[in-house]
Amino acid sequence: MAKRKHTHHKIDYIEFAVTNMAKAKKFYSKAFGWKFNDYGPEYAGIQKKKGEVGGLRLDKKVKSGGPLVILFSEDLDKSLKKVIASGGKISKKPFVFPGGRRFHFKDTSGNELGVWGEA
């Protein structure tokens, strides 16, 4: 396996606390097509082509606030429908901003993320 390249002072990995690992994996897999590397019952890495981009960490509760992770979508309306169908709760309906549209949602553990698409 080739050594993973890291970029100095760039975001390297995003880790989400989740309260139910199976439910969280099912949600992200169904809503966004994410795949996981399982490291036991308390941790799953979020796969990318070479390596991982983040992980799901089992915890007793999720704390709200802090940085907002924003995903990109080529079809915002389709992503909105998939989030809802996967069990996500919309916390901010789609809105327009310069250059695009965006919505916020809470996953099955209560983490809030955003999804944006170009105008």
N, C-alpha and C positions, 0 to 999 in steps of 0.2 A: 504494500500500500504506500502510495506517495505521501510525503510529508505535507501536511496542510499548511498553506501560506496564510499568514496573519498580517494585517496592515496596521502599522503603528497609529495609535490614537483614533482608530475607527471602531464603531460598534462591532463586536466580534461574535456575540452570543446573547440571545434573549432567553430568559428562564421564567416560566410562569408557575406560580403556586396553584395547585388544583386540589379540590377536596375529594374527588372521585376519579381515579386514574382511568378506569375503563370508560366511564361516561365522557371524560374530557377527550380521550383519544378518538372515541366514536364521533363526537361533535366536530373536531378539527378535521378528521378524515372525511366526513360527509360534507361539511361546509366548504372546505378548501382543498381537499385531495391530499392533505399532508400524510406522510408515512413516518413511522417511528422505529427507532432502535430501542429495544427493551433492555434495561439494565436491572431488572428485578421489579418487585411490586411497587416501589416508591419512586422510580425515575424512568422516563422515556425520552430519548433524544429525538429532536425533530430533524429528519433527514433532508439533505440537499444533494445535488449531483455527486459532489465529492465531500464527504464529511457530514457535519451537522451545522445547523444555523441557530439552534436553541434547544430547550428542553422543557418537559413538564415534570414538576417536582411535587410529590404528594405532601400536603400540609393539612393541619387541622382546620385552618380558616384562611381566607383571602383578605388581605388588607386593600382597601380602595385608595385611590389617589396615586400620586407619583407620575412618572412619565407615561405618555400615551403612545402605545405602539400602533402605527398606522400601516395597513396593508394596501397594496395597489391592486386594482381590478380593471380588466379590459372591458368588462360589462357590469357596471355598478348595480343595475336593476336585477340582473341574474344573481349576483352575489348576495344582494339583500334577501331575495327569495330563498336562497340556499341556507343562509344564516338562520332565518326564521324556521324553515323546514327541518333544520338540524337541532333545534331546541334553543337557539340563541334568543335573547330578549333585546329588542331595539331600544336603546337609551336616548338616541338623538336621531330623529327621522332625517332622510336625505335633505341636504341643503346645498346651495350654490355658493362657491367662493371663487375668486379670480383664478381661472384656469381649470376649473372642474367642479365636481360634486363629491359629497362625502356623507357617510352616516357613521354612527357609533353603535356598538352593541355590547352586551355582557354575555360571556360564555356561560357554560353550565356550572362553573364554580364562582362566578361573579366578577371575573376579570373584565375590565372594559378595554376594548380595542376600537379602532376606527378603520374604515375602508374608504378609499377614494378612487375616483376615475377621472380621466380627462374630459373636458367639455366637448 
